[in-house]
Amino acid sequence: MKTLHKISDLRAELNALKNKNPELKIALVPTMGNLHDGHLKLMQQAKQSADIVVATIFVNRLQFGVGEDFDKYPRTLQADQQKLQSVSVDFLFAPDENELYPQPQNFYVLPDENLQGVLEGKTRPIHFRGVATVVLKLFNIVQPNCAFFGKKDYQQLLILKAMVQQFALPIEIFGVEIARADDGLALSSRNGYLSESERKIAPKLQQTLQQLRQQVLTTSEKNFANLVENSKNALQQQNSLWQVDYIKICDKHNLREIQNLENGVNTNDLIILAAAKLGNTRLIDNLEI
Ligand code: AMP
């Protein structure tokens, strides 16, 4: 695996390969590093669908709000390089801020408010603008045939799919299933912020979503408000360290909140999305119904 820090170097490498074989299929997997098995699953799926896999590591300031964890976000390049090598990634692009943002970035991709203004976007208003902007930039730098994103960040996946469609980008977007620890906790770089005792109770978030899913599937109650409220309470009553930001049942195609099962709503179209703080750490998770 070659690690490159400059846009020009990466382009030169990829152009040389494409000159030799114009049919070469390139997959892009953007990350912020501090890689875990969830990231590696993305790399492995990318490897199966393309000839060349380009992973990127860049902690993108544009997607962090004031008071969020940009400064303390874990940066572990050496360990990440070894992990990427172990799953046969071809190129790691790891630019610094000057390379990606030589001038302050003042052109943005502004996602549709219906997609970005809800769920995560309510608590993190500039987040998806920052994500879409950096991903478009990475698309332009790498010019991949396909790109892989995790369903762990479900809202992000939907926004990026919409971006590709709206700007007619010739890139196929793949969503990869959530990788979990044995106890069900969705893998995340931010899990490292949890104390030992917090880590023990963290799987309760996933368990709460499983229970809610079961209730939606079995109950005769058509109105979801009570079920959702009970789930929030169940989580917060487990331990006072939990503070629920949201638990919502949405249409998985457009993130519109679904309040009840009437008007021909099919449970196959639903997804439960949740965010909760455990102590100082904000966790997100979701479950398709
Ligand atoms: P991040 O480094 O957190 O920006 O994540 C980079 C990519 O990995 C994103 O597409 C995430 O959705 C994906 N990802 C992160 N955690 C997981 C996980 N547990 N399972 C699947 N994909 C994940």
Boltz pocket constraint, residues with backbone or C-beta under 6 A from the ligand:
constraints:
  - pocket:
      binder: B
      contacts: [[A, 30], [A, 31], [A, 32], [A, 33], [A, 38], [A, 39], [A, 41], [A, 42], [A, 148], [A, 149], [A, 150], [A, 151], [A, 152], [A, 153], [A, 176], [A, 177], [A, 178], [A, 179], [A, 180], [A, 186], [A, 187], [A, 188], [A, 189]]
      max_distance: 6.0
